[in-house]
Amino acid sequence: MRRLRAFGRFWWNFVVGDDWRAALGIVIAIGATAAVAAGGVDAWWLMPLAVAAILWLSLRREARTSSQ
């Protein structure tokens, strides 16, 4: 059980890390990309935009907390 818990903690820290909002945003972006692609539309452009937006929001949020 201890090894299973350690394995779960590793993956949680690897995927979520310090910012659960960014991880959730990426999951939503993957789902949106899949939905758009399933609709027959080229969806190659959606993930790069989503990653850039999520990174910008994450950095902006961190800059605000660091300056206070």
Helices and strands as residue ranges (DSSP letters): H 2-15, H 20-38, H 46-67
